[in-house]
Amino acid sequence: MGGSGSVTIHRNGSATESITAHLNWLDGNQAVTANSELLIQYFRDEAKWVIVGAECTT
């Protein structure tokens, strides 16, 4: 469980910024593949972006 990776945020079809998103919801056997669509949320109490959903690869 855990880890992080670089995520590019797109707004209106254009890349606007790159952030580090944390993978603390994963069970350790799942991976987020490159170029997947993600749902991220900023948690102010933890001061970090967290992936709360990801495109299923299977």
PDB file of N, CA, C and O in Angstrom:
ATOM      1  N   MET A   1       0.851  -1.183   0.000  1.00  0.00           N
ATOM      2  CA  MET A   1       0.000   0.000   0.000  1.00  0.00           C
ATOM      3  C   MET A   1       0.891   1.238   0.000  1.00  0.00           C
ATOM      4  O   MET A   1       1.915   1.268   0.682  1.00  0.00           O
ATOM      5  N   GLY A   2       0.515   2.231  -0.741  1.00  0.00           N
ATOM      6  CA  GLY A   2       1.249   3.475  -0.735  1.00  0.00           C
ATOM      7  C   GLY A   2       1.978   3.717  -2.029  1.00  0.00           C
ATOM      8  O   GLY A   2       1.784   3.013  -3.020  1.00  0.00           O
ATOM      9  N   GLY A   3       2.807   4.709  -2.002  1.00  0.00           N
ATOM     10  CA  GLY A   3       3.537   5.102  -3.182  1.00  0.00           C
ATOM     11  C   GLY A   3       2.972   6.385  -3.749  1.00  0.00           C
ATOM     12  O   GLY A   3       1.961   6.900  -3.274  1.00  0.00           O
ATOM     13  N   SER A   4       3.627   6.886  -4.755  1.00  0.00           N
ATOM     14  CA  SER A   4       3.176   8.110  -5.404  1.00  0.00           C
ATOM     15  C   SER A   4       3.731   8.135  -6.816  1.00  0.00           C
ATOM     16  O   SER A   4       4.609   7.352  -7.177  1.00  0.00           O
ATOM     17  N   GLY A   5       3.200   9.052  -7.597  1.00  0.00           N
ATOM     18  CA  GLY A   5       3.660   9.190  -8.963  1.00  0.00           C
ATOM     19  C   GLY A   5       3.314  10.547  -9.517  1.00  0.00           C
ATOM     20  O   GLY A   5       2.522  11.290  -8.936  1.00  0.00           O
ATOM     21  N   SER A   6       3.907  10.861 -10.635  1.00  0.00           N
ATOM     22  CA  SER A   6       3.667  12.135 -11.300  1.00  0.00           C
ATOM     23  C   SER A   6       2.381  12.054 -12.114  1.00  0.00           C
ATOM     24  O   SER A   6       2.159  11.090 -12.846  1.00  0.00           O
ATOM     25  N   VAL A   7       1.541  13.072 -11.981  1.00  0.00           N
ATOM     26  CA  VAL A   7       0.257  13.141 -12.678  1.00  0.00           C
ATOM     27  C   VAL A   7       0.176  14.491 -13.382  1.00  0.00           C
ATOM     28  O   VAL A   7       0.488  15.526 -12.793  1.00  0.00           O
ATOM     29  N   THR A   8      -0.239  14.474 -14.633  1.00  0.00           N
ATOM     30  CA  THR A   8      -0.459  15.714 -15.370  1.00  0.00           C
ATOM     31  C   THR A   8      -1.946  16.029 -15.358  1.00  0.00           C
ATOM     32  O   THR A   8      -2.766  15.202 -15.756  1.00  0.00           O
ATOM     33  N   ILE A   9      -2.288  17.223 -14.902  1.00  0.00           N
ATOM     34  CA  ILE A   9      -3.682  17.671 -14.859  1.00  0.00           C
ATOM     35  C   ILE A   9      -4.006  18.358 -16.174  1.00  0.00           C
ATOM     36  O   ILE A   9      -3.271  19.231 -16.635  1.00  0.00           O
ATOM     37  N   HIS A  10      -5.120  17.949 -16.770  1.00  0.00           N
ATOM     38  CA  HIS A  10      -5.602  18.547 -18.025  1.00  0.00           C
ATOM     39  C   HIS A  10      -6.878  19.333 -17.734  1.00  0.00           C
ATOM     40  O   HIS A  10      -7.776  18.850 -17.044  1.00  0.00           O
ATOM     41  N   ARG A  11      -6.941  20.534 -18.264  1.00  0.00           N
ATOM     42  CA  ARG A  11      -8.143  21.354 -18.152  1.00  0.00           C
ATOM     43  C   ARG A  11      -8.497  21.831 -19.550  1.00  0.00           C
ATOM     44  O   ARG A  11      -7.655  22.372 -20.267  1.00  0.00           O
ATOM     45  N   ASN A  12      -9.753  21.625 -19.928  1.00  0.00           N
ATOM     46  CA  ASN A  12     -10.227  22.021 -21.259  1.00  0.00           C
ATOM     47  C   ASN A  12      -9.368  21.432 -22.372  1.00  0.00           C
ATOM     48  O   ASN A  12      -9.130  22.080 -23.391  1.00  0.00           O
ATOM     49  N   GLY A  13      -8.904  20.197 -22.171  1.00  0.00           N
ATOM     50  CA  GLY A  13      -8.147  19.500 -23.196  1.00  0.00           C
ATOM     51  C   GLY A  13      -6.660  19.815 -23.252  1.00  0.00           C
ATOM     52  O   GLY A  13      -5.944  19.274 -24.094  1.00  0.00           O
ATOM     53  N   SER A  14      -6.188  20.687 -22.363  1.00  0.00           N
ATOM     54  CA  SER A  14      -4.772  21.056 -22.371  1.00  0.00           C
ATOM     55  C   SER A  14      -4.118  20.722 -21.036  1.00  0.00           C
ATOM     56  O   SER A  14      -4.725  20.889 -19.978  1.00  0.00           O
ATOM     57  N   ALA A  15      -2.867  20.245 -21.095  1.00  0.00           N
ATOM     58  CA  ALA A  15      -2.106  19.987 -19.883  1.00  0.00           C
ATOM     59  C   ALA A  15      -1.815  21.327 -19.211  1.00  0.00           C
ATOM     60  O   ALA A  15      -1.277  22.236 -19.844  1.00  0.00           O
ATOM     61  N   THR A  16      -2.168  21.450 -17.930  1.00  0.00           N
ATOM     62  CA  THR A  16      -1.989  22.725 -17.234  1.00  0.00           C
ATOM     63  C   THR A  16      -0.945  22.681 -16.136  1.00  0.00           C
ATOM     64  O   THR A  16      -0.307  23.694 -15.849  1.00  0.00           O
ATOM     65  N   GLU A  17      -0.760  21.510 -15.509  1.00  0.00           N
ATOM     66  CA  GLU A  17       0.247  21.412 -14.460  1.00  0.00           C
ATOM     67  C   GLU A  17       0.555  19.954 -14.161  1.00  0.00           C
ATOM     68  O   GLU A  17      -0.221  19.059 -14.496  1.00  0.00           O
ATOM     69  N   SER A  18       1.687  19.732 -13.533  1.00  0.00           N
ATOM     70  CA  SER A  18       2.097  18.398 -13.137  1.00  0.00           C
ATOM     71  C   SER A  18       2.216  18.379 -11.614  1.00  0.00           C
ATOM     72  O   SER A  18       2.816  19.279 -11.026  1.00  0.00           O
ATOM     73  N   ILE A  19       1.643  17.353 -10.973  1.00  0.00           N
ATOM     74  CA  ILE A  19       1.661  17.249  -9.518  1.00  0.00           C
ATOM     75  C   ILE A  19       2.089  15.842  -9.118  1.00  0.00           C
ATOM     76  O   ILE A  19       2.163  14.949  -9.962  1.00  0.00           O
ATOM     77  N   THR A  20       2.368  15.647  -7.846  1.00  0.00           N
ATOM     78  CA  THR A  20       2.607  14.313  -7.311  1.00  0.00           C
ATOM     79  C   THR A  20       1.314  13.851  -6.660  1.00  0.00           C
ATOM     80  O   THR A  20       0.775  14.535  -5.789  1.00  0.00           O
ATOM     81  N   ALA A  21       0.814  12.696  -7.077  1.00  0.00           N
ATOM     82  CA  ALA A  21      -0.406  12.132  -6.504  1.00  0.00           C
ATOM     83  C   ALA A  21      -0.055  10.845  -5.765  1.00  0.00           C
ATOM     84  O   ALA A  21       0.737  10.036  -6.249  1.00  0.00           O
ATOM     85  N   HIS A  22      -0.640  10.668  -4.611  1.00  0.00           N
ATOM     86  CA  HIS A  22      -0.340   9.526  -3.751  1.00  0.00           C
ATOM     87  C   HIS A  22      -1.337   8.398  -3.970  1.00  0.00           C
ATOM     88  O   HIS A  22      -2.513   8.632  -4.250  1.00  0.00           O
ATOM     89  N   LEU A  23      -0.848   7.180  -3.836  1.00  0.00           N
ATOM     90  CA  LEU A  23      -1.630   5.980  -4.136  1.00  0.00           C
ATOM     91  C   LEU A  23      -2.014   5.237  -2.867  1.00  0.00           C
ATOM     92  O   LEU A  23      -1.957   4.007  -2.843  1.00  0.00           O
ATOM     93  N   ASN A  24      -2.400   5.937  -1.824  1.00  0.00           N
ATOM     94  CA  ASN A  24      -2.629   5.283  -0.546  1.00  0.00           C
ATOM     95  C   ASN A  24      -3.921   4.471  -0.469  1.00  0.00           C
ATOM     96  O   ASN A  24      -4.206   3.878   0.571  1.00  0.00           O
ATOM     97  N   TRP A  25      -4.704   4.429  -1.540  1.00  0.00           N
ATOM     98  CA  TRP A  25      -5.924   3.611  -1.536  1.00  0.00           C
ATOM     99  C   TRP A  25      -5.701   2.239  -2.157  1.00  0.00           C
ATOM    100  O   TRP A  25      -6.581   1.382  -2.075  1.00  0.00           O
ATOM    101  N   LEU A  26      -4.565   2.015  -2.764  1.00  0.00           N
ATOM    102  CA  LEU A  26      -4.297   0.753  -3.442  1.00  0.00           C
ATOM    103  C   LEU A  26      -3.974  -0.351  -2.447  1.00  0.00           C
ATOM    104  O   LEU A  26      -3.453  -0.083  -1.364  1.00  0.00           O
ATOM    105  N   ASP A  27      -4.281  -1.584  -2.807  1.00  0.00           N
ATOM    106  CA  ASP A  27      -4.032  -2.716  -1.904  1.00  0.00           C
ATOM    107  C   ASP A  27      -2.646  -3.323  -2.074  1.00  0.00           C
ATOM    108  O   ASP A  27      -2.331  -4.310  -1.410  1.00  0.00           O
ATOM    109  N   GLY A  28      -1.826  -2.775  -2.924  1.00  0.00           N
ATOM    110  CA  GLY A  28      -0.474  -3.279  -3.118  1.00  0.00           C
ATOM    111  C   GLY A  28      -0.347  -4.217  -4.304  1.00  0.00           C
ATOM    112  O   GLY A  28       0.750  -4.391  -4.836  1.00  0.00           O
ATOM    113  N   ASN A  29      -1.451  -4.829  -4.729  1.00  0.00           N
ATOM    114  CA  ASN A  29      -1.429  -5.724  -5.886  1.00  0.00           C
ATOM    115  C   ASN A  29      -1.935  -5.037  -7.135  1.00  0.00           C
ATOM    116  O   ASN A  29      -1.906  -5.624  -8.217  1.00  0.00           O
ATOM    117  N   GLN A  30      -2.393  -3.813  -7.007  1.00  0.00           N
ATOM    118  CA  GLN A  30      -2.913  -3.066  -8.140  1.00  0.00           C
ATOM    119  C   GLN A  30      -1.901  -2.002  -8.544  1.00  0.00           C
ATOM    120  O   GLN A  30      -1.181  -1.453  -7.710  1.00  0.00           O
ATOM    121  N   ALA A  31      -1.865  -1.731  -9.816  1.00  0.00           N
ATOM    122  CA  ALA A  31      -1.001  -0.665 -10.315  1.00  0.00           C
ATOM    123  C   ALA A  31      -1.820   0.263 -11.195  1.00  0.00           C
ATOM    124  O   ALA A  31      -2.780  -0.167 -11.834  1.00  0.00           O
ATOM    125  N   VAL A  32      -1.453   1.499 -11.228  1.00  0.00           N
ATOM    126  CA  VAL A  32      -2.068   2.458 -12.142  1.00  0.00           C
ATOM    127  C   VAL A  32      -1.161   2.512 -13.363  1.00  0.00           C
ATOM    128  O   VAL A  32       0.020   2.844 -13.254  1.00  0.00           O
ATOM    129  N   THR A  33      -1.713   2.187 -14.515  1.00  0.00           N
ATOM    130  CA  THR A  33      -0.895   2.159 -15.723  1.00  0.00           C
ATOM    131  C   THR A  33      -0.720   3.562 -16.298  1.00  0.00           C
ATOM    132  O   THR A  33      -1.536   4.452 -16.061  1.00  0.00           O
ATOM    133  N   ALA A  34       0.334   3.736 -17.042  1.00  0.00           N
ATOM    134  CA  ALA A  34       0.617   5.024 -17.681  1.00  0.00           C
ATOM    135  C   ALA A  34      -0.537   5.424 -18.580  1.00  0.00           C
ATOM    136  O   ALA A  34      -1.158   4.578 -19.223  1.00  0.00           O
ATOM    137  N   ASN A  35      -0.816   6.694 -18.622  1.00  0.00           N
ATOM    138  CA  ASN A  35      -1.863   7.306 -19.454  1.00  0.00           C
ATOM    139  C   ASN A  35      -3.276   6.919 -19.054  1.00  0.00           C
ATOM    140  O   ASN A  35      -4.198   7.050 -19.859  1.00  0.00           O
ATOM    141  N   SER A  36      -3.469   6.443 -17.828  1.00  0.00           N
ATOM    142  CA  SER A  36      -4.810   6.143 -17.324  1.00  0.00           C
ATOM    143  C   SER A  36      -5.516   7.435 -16.936  1.00  0.00           C
ATOM    144  O   SER A  36      -4.880   8.407 -16.529  1.00  0.00           O
ATOM    145  N   GLU A  37      -6.843   7.430 -17.067  1.00  0.00           N
ATOM    146  CA  GLU A  37      -7.615   8.552 -16.562  1.00  0.00           C
ATOM    147  C   GLU A  37      -7.809   8.342 -15.072  1.00  0.00           C
ATOM    148  O   GLU A  37      -8.126   7.240 -14.623  1.00  0.00           O
ATOM    149  N   LEU A  38      -7.614   9.421 -14.303  1.00  0.00           N
ATOM    150  CA  LEU A  38      -7.673   9.345 -12.850  1.00  0.00           C
ATOM    151  C   LEU A  38      -8.647  10.353 -12.288  1.00  0.00           C
ATOM    152  O   LEU A  38      -8.956  11.366 -12.916  1.00  0.00           O
ATOM    153  N   LEU A  39      -9.124  10.061 -11.101  1.00  0.00           N
ATOM    154  CA  LEU A  39      -9.882  11.021 -10.313  1.00  0.00           C
ATOM    155  C   LEU A  39      -9.010  11.325  -9.108  1.00  0.00           C
ATOM    156  O   LEU A  39      -8.714  10.441  -8.305  1.00  0.00           O
ATOM    157  N   ILE A  40      -8.600  12.586  -8.984  1.00  0.00           N
ATOM    158  CA  ILE A  40      -7.741  12.969  -7.869  1.00  0.00           C
ATOM    159  C   ILE A  40      -8.462  13.991  -7.003  1.00  0.00           C
ATOM    160  O   ILE A  40      -9.356  14.700  -7.465  1.00  0.00           O
ATOM    161  N   GLN A  41      -8.059  14.054  -5.746  1.00  0.00           N
ATOM    162  CA  GLN A  41      -8.651  14.997  -4.809  1.00  0.00           C
ATOM    163  C   GLN A  41      -7.545  15.519  -3.897  1.00  0.00           C
ATOM    164  O   GLN A  41      -6.666  14.767  -3.477  1.00  0.00           O
ATOM    165  N   TYR A  42      -7.599  16.808  -3.598  1.00  0.00           N
ATOM    166  CA  TYR A  42      -6.619  17.394  -2.690  1.00  0.00           C
ATOM    167  C   TYR A  42      -7.157  17.319  -1.271  1.00  0.00           C
ATOM    168  O   TYR A  42      -8.257  17.797  -0.993  1.00  0.00           O
ATOM    169  N   PHE A  43      -6.388  16.724  -0.379  1.00  0.00           N
ATOM    170  CA  PHE A  43      -6.755  16.624   1.028  1.00  0.00           C
ATOM    171  C   PHE A  43      -5.947  17.660   1.805  1.00  0.00           C
ATOM    172  O   PHE A  43      -4.743  17.502   2.006  1.00  0.00           O
ATOM    173  N   ARG A  44      -6.623  18.716   2.236  1.00  0.00           N
ATOM    174  CA  ARG A  44      -5.943  19.817   2.931  1.00  0.00           C
ATOM    175  C   ARG A  44      -5.315  19.375   4.249  1.00  0.00           C
ATOM    176  O   ARG A  44      -4.231  19.834   4.608  1.00  0.00           O
ATOM    177  N   ASP A  45      -6.004  18.474   4.977  1.00  0.00           N
ATOM    178  CA  ASP A  45      -5.460  18.042   6.268  1.00  0.00           C
ATOM    179  C   ASP A  45      -4.158  17.259   6.120  1.00  0.00           C
ATOM    180  O   ASP A  45      -3.338  17.236   7.038  1.00  0.00           O
ATOM    181  N   GLU A  46      -3.967  16.617   4.963  1.00  0.00           N
ATOM    182  CA  GLU A  46      -2.738  15.886   4.691  1.00  0.00           C
ATOM    183  C   GLU A  46      -1.790  16.672   3.784  1.00  0.00           C
ATOM    184  O   GLU A  46      -0.636  16.286   3.594  1.00  0.00           O
ATOM    185  N   ALA A  47      -2.287  17.770   3.231  1.00  0.00           N
ATOM    186  CA  ALA A  47      -1.537  18.632   2.307  1.00  0.00           C
ATOM    187  C   ALA A  47      -0.970  17.835   1.133  1.00  0.00           C
ATOM    188  O   ALA A  47       0.203  17.965   0.781  1.00  0.00           O
ATOM    189  N   LYS A  48      -1.844  16.992   0.526  1.00  0.00           N
ATOM    190  CA  LYS A  48      -1.390  16.226  -0.632  1.00  0.00           C
ATOM    191  C   LYS A  48      -2.555  15.828  -1.530  1.00  0.00           C
ATOM    192  O   LYS A  48      -3.704  15.749  -1.096  1.00  0.00           O
ATOM    193  N   TRP A  49      -2.221  15.577  -2.802  1.00  0.00           N
ATOM    194  CA  TRP A  49      -3.166  15.049  -3.780  1.00  0.00           C
ATOM    195  C   TRP A  49      -3.211  13.533  -3.626  1.00  0.00           C
ATOM    196  O   TRP A  49      -2.179  12.888  -3.441  1.00  0.00           O
ATOM    197  N   VAL A  50      -4.417  12.970  -3.705  1.00  0.00           N
ATOM    198  CA  VAL A  50      -4.598  11.528  -3.570  1.00  0.00           C
ATOM    199  C   VAL A  50      -5.453  11.029  -4.735  1.00  0.00           C
ATOM    200  O   VAL A  50      -6.453  11.651  -5.093  1.00  0.00           O
ATOM    201  N   ILE A  51      -5.052   9.911  -5.316  1.00  0.00           N
ATOM    202  CA  ILE A  51      -5.863   9.276  -6.356  1.00  0.00           C
ATOM    203  C   ILE A  51      -7.022   8.573  -5.665  1.00  0.00           C
ATOM    204  O   ILE A  51      -6.807   7.662  -4.866  1.00  0.00           O
ATOM    205  N   VAL A  52      -8.246   8.989  -5.967  1.00  0.00           N
ATOM    206  CA  VAL A  52      -9.423   8.386  -5.352  1.00  0.00           C
ATOM    207  C   VAL A  52     -10.167   7.455  -6.317  1.00  0.00           C
ATOM    208  O   VAL A  52     -11.118   6.778  -5.925  1.00  0.00           O
ATOM    209  N   GLY A  53      -9.736   7.429  -7.556  1.00  0.00           N
ATOM    210  CA  GLY A  53     -10.300   6.531  -8.564  1.00  0.00           C
ATOM    211  C   GLY A  53      -9.397   6.463  -9.770  1.00  0.00           C
ATOM    212  O   GLY A  53      -8.717   7.431 -10.110  1.00  0.00           O
ATOM    213  N   ALA A  54      -9.393   5.301 -10.423  1.00  0.00           N
ATOM    214  CA  ALA A  54      -8.555   5.142 -11.605  1.00  0.00           C
ATOM    215  C   ALA A  54      -9.247   4.244 -12.616  1.00  0.00           C
ATOM    216  O   ALA A  54     -10.042   3.375 -12.258  1.00  0.00           O
ATOM    217  N   GLU A  55      -8.936   4.467 -13.865  1.00  0.00           N
ATOM    218  CA  GLU A  55      -9.441   3.672 -14.969  1.00  0.00           C
ATOM    219  C   GLU A  55      -9.061   2.197 -14.744  1.00  0.00           C
ATOM    220  O   GLU A  55      -7.908   1.886 -14.446  1.00  0.00           O
ATOM    221  N   CYS A  56     -10.022   1.317 -14.887  1.00  0.00           N
ATOM    222  CA  CYS A  56      -9.782  -0.119 -14.692  1.00  0.00           C
ATOM    223  C   CYS A  56      -9.046  -0.678 -15.910  1.00  0.00           C
ATOM    224  O   CYS A  56      -9.390  -0.364 -17.049  1.00  0.00           O
ATOM    225  N   THR A  57      -8.031  -1.507 -15.660  1.00  0.00           N
ATOM    226  CA  THR A  57      -7.235  -2.048 -16.753  1.00  0.00           C
ATOM    227  C   THR A  57      -7.692  -3.434 -17.185  1.00  0.00           C
ATOM    228  O   THR A  57      -7.188  -3.954 -18.180  1.00  0.00           O
ATOM    229  N   THR A  58      -8.636  -4.051 -16.465  1.00  0.00           N
ATOM    230  CA  THR A  58      -9.095  -5.386 -16.839  1.00  0.00           C
ATOM    231  C   THR A  58     -10.531  -5.392 -17.268  1.00  0.00           C
ATOM    232  O   THR A  58     -11.067  -6.444 -17.615  1.00  0.00           O
TER     233      THR A  58
END
